[in-house]
Amino acid sequence: MPTMQDIAKKCGVSKSTVSKALNGASDVSQSLRRMIIETAIDLGYNRTIQLSGEKKLALFIGSSKKQLPGHFGYKMIQSIKKEALIHDFQLDIHLLEDIDMKNTRYDSFMLEHKYMGGFFLSMHGDEDWLEQFNHTKTPTILNDRYCWNEKVSCVSIDTMEGIHKIIRHLYHSGHTRIGYLSSHISAYIFQQRYHNYLLTMEHYNLPVDERQVGLEQDSEECIQKHLQNLIDFGCTAIVCSHDTLALRALEYCQKNNIPVPEKVSFVGIDDIEGSALSTPPLTTLRQNQIVLGKSCFFALMGQIQGSCVSRTLIHPELILRDSVKNLLE
């Protein structure tokens, strides 16, 4: 790894100026500091190895709503906060929309703010940094993403296991024509959920016709364009890629006098707060956000200490409620 002397030589400044720039000294101009940081990153400098006493972490989120009680992701953030506090780390939370990612390199941002590592809990909004994750030197944790870089670890539920639990339950409840609805289909995690739906249907020798699948980017468009078609095609059960979509499907059925689960059953994924309060209460796949948050924290600690773990997968739990009918009874 390059030394401060290597950076100083490349920039044409003294070693002490490089040290001051990397440590945020006020007597180094912003333009010079930025130039030194960019040069350090280009040379492959990794601040976490050089740190002495700095214990700062960054957590990036796509929406401020994630910090509100009851919002999906809140408990995960609180879990990370708790572990950071216990282990004496400063944790700064950044909204992605507040960062000029088009003109700011990820490693430069982390080095400039003296962060040892970062967590990303957003499905989108960080597109300008996505490609940089493949080459970053900064220990980084992605939730529901994957990246081919030994400095980056992915933490998520085991999607294959979760979808298998859903399809197995429906199959043993007599459902053989099982539909699938998904929005945000460009996001990695929703592509994985759909892929695992196809694999699990094949595992149970259940055919998948294009008429029993609805994929869109927008949730409302997904419901309006595909839900009725899936019901008319004879799907007795429909798996929705996330609970918010499933709850919209239940609302559609209520408005159109389609009885649930008598006519069609629904299963969601995530177990958000409203899923237990819907009519009928939604059968769903629970992500334990507290365990996910704790796993994110310890995955980052492993990265900082040099552990190259590619993925950490958490067992999901199938929560059975009243939105699925047993056709064998």
C-alpha positions as CSV (number, residue, x, y, z in Angstrom):
1,M,0.0,0.0,0.0
2,P,1.3,3.5,-0.8
3,T,2.7,5.6,2.0
4,M,2.2,9.3,2.8
5,Q,5.6,9.9,1.3
6,D,4.4,8.3,-2.0
7,I,1.3,10.6,-2.0
8,A,3.4,13.6,-1.2
9,K,5.8,12.9,-4.1
10,K,2.9,12.5,-6.5
11,C,1.3,15.7,-5.4
12,G,4.5,17.7,-5.1
13,V,3.9,18.6,-1.5
14,S,5.5,17.7,1.8
15,K,4.6,14.6,3.8
16,S,3.4,16.8,6.7
17,T,1.0,18.5,4.2
18,V,-0.4,15.1,3.2
19,S,-0.9,14.2,6.8
20,K,-2.7,17.5,7.6
21,A,-4.9,17.1,4.5
22,L,-5.9,13.5,5.4
23,N,-6.6,14.6,9.0
24,G,-8.7,17.6,8.1
25,A,-6.3,20.3,9.3
26,S,-7.8,23.8,8.9
27,D,-4.6,25.3,7.4
28,V,-4.8,23.2,4.2
29,S,-7.1,24.7,1.6
30,Q,-10.1,22.7,0.4
31,S,-8.9,22.5,-3.1
32,L,-5.5,21.2,-2.1
33,R,-7.0,18.7,0.4
34,R,-9.3,17.4,-2.3
35,M,-6.4,17.0,-4.7
36,I,-4.4,15.1,-2.1
37,I,-7.4,12.8,-1.2
38,E,-8.1,12.0,-4.9
39,T,-4.4,11.2,-5.4
40,A,-4.3,9.0,-2.3
41,I,-7.3,7.1,-3.6
42,D,-5.8,6.7,-7.1
43,L,-2.7,5.2,-5.5
44,G,-4.7,2.7,-3.5
45,Y,-4.4,4.3,-0.1
46,N,-6.6,2.7,2.6
47,R,-7.2,4.9,5.6
48,T,-8.5,2.1,7.8
49,I,-5.0,0.6,8.0
50,Q,-3.5,4.0,8.9
51,L,-6.0,5.0,11.5
52,S,-5.0,5.7,15.1
53,G,-7.9,6.3,17.4
54,E,-10.5,7.4,14.9
55,K,-13.7,5.2,15.2
56,K,-16.2,6.7,12.7
57,L,-18.7,4.8,10.6
58,A,-21.1,6.1,7.9
59,L,-24.6,4.8,7.3
60,F,-26.3,5.7,4.0
61,I,-30.0,5.6,3.5
62,G,-32.3,6.6,0.6
63,S,-35.1,8.1,2.6
64,S,-35.4,9.9,5.9
65,K,-38.6,7.9,6.6
66,K,-36.4,4.9,7.5
67,Q,-35.6,6.7,10.7
68,L,-39.2,6.9,11.7
69,P,-40.7,4.3,14.1
70,G,-42.9,1.9,12.2
71,H,-41.2,2.4,8.9
72,F,-39.5,-0.7,7.4
73,G,-35.8,-0.3,8.1
74,Y,-36.2,1.6,11.3
75,K,-35.4,-1.4,13.6
76,M,-32.4,-2.3,11.4
77,I,-31.0,1.2,11.8
78,Q,-31.6,1.2,15.5
79,S,-29.8,-2.1,15.8
80,I,-26.7,-0.8,14.0
81,K,-26.8,2.3,16.2
82,K,-26.9,0.2,19.3
83,E,-24.0,-1.9,18.3
84,A,-22.0,1.2,17.3
85,L,-22.7,2.7,20.7
86,I,-21.8,-0.5,22.6
87,H,-18.5,-0.7,20.7
88,D,-17.6,3.0,21.0
89,F,-18.0,4.0,17.4
90,Q,-19.4,7.3,16.1
91,L,-22.1,6.6,13.5
92,D,-23.1,9.3,11.1
93,I,-26.3,8.9,9.0
94,H,-26.3,10.4,5.5
95,L,-29.2,10.8,3.1
96,L,-28.0,9.9,-0.3
97,E,-30.0,12.8,-1.9
98,D,-27.8,15.2,0.1
99,I,-24.6,13.9,-1.5
100,D,-23.4,15.1,-4.9
101,M,-22.5,11.6,-6.0
102,K,-21.9,12.6,-9.6
103,N,-19.0,14.7,-8.6
104,T,-17.8,13.0,-5.4
105,R,-16.0,9.6,-5.5
106,Y,-17.1,7.2,-2.8
107,D,-13.6,6.5,-1.5
108,S,-12.8,10.2,-1.5
109,F,-15.9,11.0,0.6
110,M,-15.1,8.3,3.1
111,L,-11.4,9.3,3.4
112,E,-12.3,13.0,3.6
113,H,-14.7,12.4,6.5
114,K,-12.3,9.9,8.2
115,Y,-14.8,7.0,8.0
116,M,-13.5,3.5,8.6
117,G,-16.3,1.9,6.7
118,G,-19.9,2.3,5.5
119,F,-23.3,0.7,5.5
120,F,-25.8,1.1,2.5
121,L,-29.4,0.3,3.3
122,S,-30.9,1.6,0.1
123,M,-32.2,-0.2,-3.0
124,H,-31.7,2.8,-5.2
125,G,-30.5,6.4,-5.1
126,D,-26.8,5.5,-5.1
127,E,-26.5,4.5,-8.8
128,D,-23.6,6.9,-9.3
129,W,-21.6,5.0,-6.7
130,L,-22.7,1.5,-7.7
131,E,-19.8,0.9,-10.2
132,Q,-17.3,2.3,-7.7
133,F,-18.3,-0.4,-5.2
134,N,-16.6,-2.9,-7.5
135,H,-13.3,-1.2,-6.9
136,T,-13.5,0.5,-3.5
137,K,-10.8,0.1,-1.0
138,T,-13.2,1.1,1.8
139,P,-14.8,-1.7,3.9
140,T,-18.5,-1.5,2.9
141,I,-21.7,-3.4,3.7
142,L,-24.5,-3.6,1.2
143,N,-28.0,-4.7,2.3
144,D,-29.8,-6.7,-0.4
145,R,-27.1,-6.1,-2.9
146,Y,-24.1,-8.0,-4.2
147,C,-20.7,-6.9,-5.4
148,W,-17.6,-8.7,-6.6
149,N,-15.1,-7.0,-4.3
150,E,-13.4,-8.5,-1.3
151,K,-13.8,-5.2,0.5
152,V,-17.6,-5.4,0.2
153,S,-19.9,-7.8,2.0
154,C,-23.6,-8.4,1.4
155,V,-26.0,-8.9,4.3
156,S,-29.6,-10.1,3.6
157,I,-32.1,-12.7,4.3
158,D,-31.7,-16.1,2.5
159,T,-34.0,-15.3,-0.4
160,M,-33.8,-18.9,-1.8
161,E,-34.8,-20.3,1.6
162,G,-37.6,-17.8,2.0
163,I,-39.2,-18.3,-1.4
164,H,-38.9,-22.0,-0.9
165,K,-40.8,-21.8,2.4
166,I,-43.6,-19.8,0.7
167,I,-44.0,-22.0,-2.3
168,R,-43.8,-25.2,-0.1
169,H,-46.6,-23.9,2.1
170,L,-48.8,-23.0,-0.8
171,Y,-48.1,-26.3,-2.5
172,H,-49.0,-28.3,0.6
173,S,-52.1,-26.2,0.9
174,G,-53.3,-27.4,-2.5
175,H,-52.2,-24.5,-4.7
176,T,-50.6,-25.5,-8.0
177,R,-51.2,-22.4,-10.1
178,I,-49.2,-19.9,-8.1
179,G,-48.8,-16.4,-9.6
180,Y,-46.1,-13.8,-9.0
181,L,-46.2,-10.0,-8.9
182,S,-43.2,-7.7,-8.6
183,S,-42.5,-4.0,-8.8
184,H,-39.0,-2.3,-8.7
185,I,-37.9,-5.2,-10.9
186,S,-34.7,-3.4,-11.8
187,A,-33.4,-3.7,-8.2
188,Y,-31.1,-6.6,-7.6
189,I,-33.0,-8.0,-4.6
190,F,-36.3,-8.2,-6.6
191,Q,-34.6,-9.9,-9.5
192,Q,-33.3,-12.4,-7.0
193,R,-36.7,-13.0,-5.6
194,Y,-38.2,-13.6,-9.0
195,H,-35.4,-15.9,-10.0
196,N,-35.9,-18.0,-6.9
197,Y,-39.6,-18.1,-7.5
198,L,-38.9,-19.7,-10.9
199,L,-36.4,-22.1,-9.4
200,T,-38.7,-23.2,-6.6
201,M,-41.7,-23.6,-9.0
202,E,-39.5,-25.9,-11.1
203,H,-38.5,-27.8,-8.0
204,Y,-42.1,-28.7,-7.2
205,N,-42.8,-29.4,-10.9
206,L,-45.2,-26.5,-11.1
207,P,-45.5,-24.9,-14.6
208,V,-45.0,-21.2,-15.0
209,D,-47.0,-19.5,-17.8
210,E,-46.2,-15.9,-18.7
211,R,-49.8,-15.1,-18.0
212,Q,-49.3,-15.8,-14.2
213,V,-46.4,-13.4,-13.8
214,G,-46.6,-9.6,-13.6
215,L,-43.4,-7.5,-13.5
216,E,-43.2,-3.7,-13.5
217,Q,-41.1,-0.9,-12.1
218,D,-44.1,0.9,-10.5
219,S,-46.2,-0.8,-7.9
220,E,-49.5,0.8,-8.8
221,E,-48.9,0.0,-12.5
222,C,-48.1,-3.6,-11.6
223,I,-51.4,-4.0,-9.8
224,Q,-53.5,-2.3,-12.4
225,K,-51.9,-4.1,-15.4
226,H,-51.5,-7.6,-14.0
227,L,-53.5,-8.5,-10.9
228,Q,-56.9,-9.1,-12.6
229,N,-55.2,-11.0,-15.4
230,L,-53.5,-13.4,-12.9
231,I,-56.9,-14.0,-11.2
232,D,-58.7,-14.5,-14.5
233,F,-56.0,-16.9,-15.6
234,G,-56.9,-19.0,-12.6
235,C,-54.2,-18.4,-10.1
236,T,-55.4,-19.5,-6.7
237,A,-52.5,-17.9,-4.9
238,I,-50.2,-15.0,-5.7
239,V,-46.8,-14.3,-4.2
240,C,-46.0,-10.6,-4.1
241,S,-42.3,-9.5,-4.0
242,H,-42.9,-7.2,-1.0
243,D,-45.6,-6.5,1.5
244,T,-46.5,-3.0,0.2
245,L,-47.4,-4.5,-3.1
246,A,-49.3,-7.3,-1.4
247,L,-51.3,-4.8,0.6
248,R,-52.2,-2.9,-2.6
249,A,-53.4,-6.2,-4.0
250,L,-55.6,-6.7,-1.0
251,E,-57.1,-3.2,-1.4
252,Y,-57.7,-3.9,-5.1
253,C,-59.6,-7.1,-4.3
254,Q,-61.7,-5.3,-1.6
255,K,-62.7,-2.5,-4.1
256,N,-63.6,-5.1,-6.7
257,N,-65.4,-7.5,-4.5
258,I,-62.9,-10.3,-4.9
259,P,-63.0,-12.4,-1.8
260,V,-59.6,-13.1,-0.2
261,P,-58.6,-15.9,0.5
262,E,-61.8,-17.6,-0.9
263,K,-61.1,-16.6,-4.5
264,V,-57.4,-16.0,-4.3
265,S,-54.7,-16.2,-1.6
266,F,-51.8,-13.7,-1.1
267,V,-48.3,-13.9,0.4
268,G,-46.0,-11.0,0.9
269,I,-42.4,-10.5,1.9
270,D,-40.9,-8.4,4.7
271,D,-43.6,-8.4,7.4
272,I,-43.9,-4.6,7.6
273,E,-46.0,-3.1,10.3
274,G,-49.3,-2.9,8.4
275,S,-49.2,-6.5,7.2
276,A,-50.7,-7.8,10.5
277,L,-53.5,-5.2,10.4
278,S,-54.7,-5.7,6.8
279,T,-58.0,-7.3,5.9
280,P,-57.4,-10.2,6.0
281,P,-54.1,-10.2,7.9
282,L,-51.3,-11.0,5.5
283,T,-49.3,-14.1,5.4
284,T,-45.7,-13.0,4.8
285,L,-42.0,-13.7,5.1
286,R,-40.4,-12.0,8.0
287,Q,-37.0,-10.3,7.9
288,N,-35.7,-10.0,11.4
289,Q,-34.4,-6.4,11.2
290,I,-32.7,-6.5,14.6
291,V,-30.6,-9.5,13.6
292,L,-30.0,-8.0,10.1
293,G,-28.7,-4.8,11.7
294,K,-26.4,-6.6,14.1
295,S,-25.1,-8.8,11.3
296,C,-24.4,-5.7,9.2
297,F,-22.3,-4.2,12.1
298,F,-20.3,-7.4,12.7
299,A,-19.8,-8.0,9.0
300,L,-18.3,-4.5,8.8
301,M,-16.1,-5.1,11.8
302,G,-14.8,-8.3,10.0
303,Q,-14.1,-6.3,6.9
304,I,-12.2,-3.7,8.8
305,Q,-10.1,-6.4,10.4
306,G,-9.3,-8.0,7.1
307,S,-12.0,-10.8,6.9
308,C,-13.2,-11.2,3.3
309,V,-16.7,-12.6,3.8
310,S,-18.7,-12.4,0.6
311,R,-22.2,-12.8,2.1
312,T,-24.1,-13.1,5.3
313,L,-27.5,-14.7,4.9
314,I,-30.2,-14.6,7.7
315,H,-32.9,-17.3,8.0
316,P,-36.3,-15.8,7.2
317,E,-39.5,-16.8,9.0
318,L,-42.8,-17.6,7.3
319,I,-45.6,-15.9,9.3
320,L,-48.9,-17.6,8.7
321,R,-52.0,-15.4,8.9
322,D,-55.4,-15.4,7.2
323,S,-54.6,-14.4,3.6
324,V,-54.0,-18.0,2.5
325,K,-56.7,-20.6,2.1
326,N,-56.0,-24.3,2.5
327,L,-57.6,-25.9,-0.6
328,L,-57.3,-29.4,0.8
329,E,-59.6,-28.8,3.8
